[in-house]
Amino acid sequence: MPVTDYDTRIEADAADLYRREDRTEFFGNVQIEQGNDRLEADHATYLKGANTLDADGNVYLEQPGLRVTGSTMHYNLESKQGTATQTEFRLTDPVARGTASTAELLNADQSRYDDVRYTTCPPGNNGWQVEAKELEIDQSTGVGVAHNAKLRFKGVPFIYLPYVSFPIDDRRKSGFLPPTIGSSTNSGADIAIPYYFNIAPNMDATFTPRIMSKRGILLGGEFRYLTENNQGEIRAELLPSDSEQGPGESDTRGAANMLLNGTPAPRWSYDINLNYVSDNDYIDDLGNSLAATSAKHQERRGDIRYYGSGWSFLGRAQQYQTIDNTIAVSDRPYSRLPQLLLNLERPDQAMGLTYHLHTEYVHFGHSSDSKVKGERFDLQPGISLPMRRPWGFLTPKLSLRHTRYSLENQTAGLSDSPDRTLPTFSLDSGLYFDRAGNWFGNAITHTLEPRLFYLYIPEEDQSDLPDFDTADLDFSFANLFRENRFSGTDKVGDANQLTTALTTRGLSTTTGEELFRASIGQIFYFRDRDVQLLSSGAVTNEDSSSIVAEVSAKLTRNWRAQAGVQWNPHADVDATEKNAFGIHYLDDKQRILNLTYRFTDGTIEQTDLSARWPITHQLHAVGRWNYSLLHKKSMETFAGIEYESCCWVSRFVVRDYRSDANAEGNLALFLQLELKGLTSLGDKIDQFLERGILGYRTDN
């Protein structure tokens, strides 16, 4: 019978019709369907005039997103309003459930419950519960509101709130976010209580008072926006009076950060990164205590880019705030105000040629009046002919580089407008051999790949050129094939050399995955390298470079290993300049073990051990130990446990770390309790573990 906009279908074992009263009684296995709604009961009374049902005995009501059971229910088929007693209810998206003395259905989206217990734990598990005198749920806005509420964890009440509003799904809403609670030797007890403002669907802000027992109250704020083509974050914080500052130090401290990027028009993009801190100890003292950094320079940069067809343009303004007062003014980085860069790469031109073009204009400034500063223009056109076959490749390349300067504060006796013009010729070649093989029972394609790279650049005296942004490149296997042994533009290394290298791989014949790779290479020099940085000046006259070798392998499904070494055949002692070794275990159950060793002669020698390992099915130990053998100090040590059940996760970590070898250690304690589907209390230890333990993922 049509009683609403939907047809209503009623089935029952028996029915009595009372025409004078417009009433119908249904008995036994009563089933009522109307659109997407379904109601079941042992007995129901339908009043035609009021269009209502009164059901009792095993009552069950199902609506989109909500299921309710009870002993009795009064329900209006037209307005979808109703009241049930002694109820159990279940939200289906997201999954949550509860019990209540009465449930009132206000409409298709809103419902209210009295004397309620609410949780996202599955039936039979009440790891956490919200007990409230009254609970209102609005599925259209994704918000739940509880009055006179207690949050129980493992049956123990530990938070009481006379009023609390919380999300029931992943939609954003204004309100207090979970507090962050921690402790460290730097700041003492540390509590942050953020308040979130949901300004608009694409815009929000967070205001965070942070209370530190040793230092005082820090006020922080964050504003974020997101549009179709633009996004940005602006953060700032201020500590008006730091109780830990010493005599002569300003007790007013703060920091600010702005990250903006977007694509305002087709092919155009911009990227802005601005940073400020009040003093050089700010980040160590007051930065995120789980991610303290030893950054010495805060970047301030604005980029605008255009991507054409085979070419690109970059406009940049960049400078730095040096926050380490021990760095002399003359040793601080140059600013680029501005830098204009144009690159072109056009392959498959006439006769298979590829055209190359690199051109740059940049103005270098500096805070020291005694430093050389000024303008640099660099132009490098080039042409290459890539010839590739299944069995190998050959690529000759020729380019000409012209660089001109207009300088201030130039060294006495040197030109204020020096220039340099140099050709570069390179010939890159390689062969590819393969055969069928076997790797621990896996069928593989085993390759052998010899490679030769010849480079010629004539020598030209460049001692009158400044070193604005140039440094020695780190020696590595990949850098054996670069055209310049320096980074930047100010120096072009003279070269008459041949790189010889050999790589062998094992590729799975079924998946194409690389199961192992080994490479070795060395440069042979046919003349001395006269061009050097101004800071070194020493001519390099060995007839060959150090030997670089790298190995990586997938030993089994879960074990991986890699190693590398840089060995100087000309050294009488300490021939090993660099080496590194790492072995990693990761399985489907997130059992993780990482062990690495790194050595750079005179600079670094450290071991790094990190792990996540089960103690029981639900309890895991986590930890990391980063130890400097060079300084005989632990740089970072943390250990903790995490327990995960079906509806909650708890993590506890004790961490001792120092930002550099000369800094004092900082001991800190962190606790996180995550109630799935409700909130997370404490520090974001999960994000910290993702950074500190290779392979750790909370989404697994």
Secondary structure, DSSP 8 states (H G I E B T S, - for coil): -B-SSSBEEEE-SEEEEETTTTEEEEEEEEEEEETTEEEEEEEEEEETTTTEEEEEEEEEEEETTEEEEEEEEEEETTT--EEEEEEEEEEETTEEEEEEEEEEE-SSSEEEEEEEEEESS-TT--SEEEEEEEEEEETTTTEEEEEEEEEEETTEEEEEEEEEEEESSS----EE---EEEEETTTEEEEE--EEEEEETTEEEEEEEEEETTTEEEEEEEEEEE-SSEEEEEEEEEES--TT--TTS-S-EEEEEEEEEEEEETTEEEEEEEEEESSTTHHHHHS-TTS-----EEEEEEEEEEE-SSEEEEEEEEEEEE--TTS-GGGS--EEEEEEEEEEEE-S-GGG-EEEEEEEEEEEE-S-TTS-EEEEEEEEEEEE--EEETTEEEEEEEEEEEEEEEEES--TTS-SS-EEEEEEEEEEEEE-EEEEEEETTEEEEEEEEEEEEEEEE-----TTS--SS-EE----SGGGG-S-SEESSS----EEEEEEEEEEEEEETTT--EEEEEEEEEEEESS-B----TTT---B--SB--EEEEEEEE-SSSEEEEEEEEE-TT-SS--EEEEEEEEEEE-TT--EEEEEEEEETTTEEEEEEEEEEESSSSEEEEEEEEEETTTTEEEEEEEEEEEE-SSEEEEEEEEEE-SSTTS--EEEEEEEEEETTTEEEE--HHHHHHHHSTT--TT-
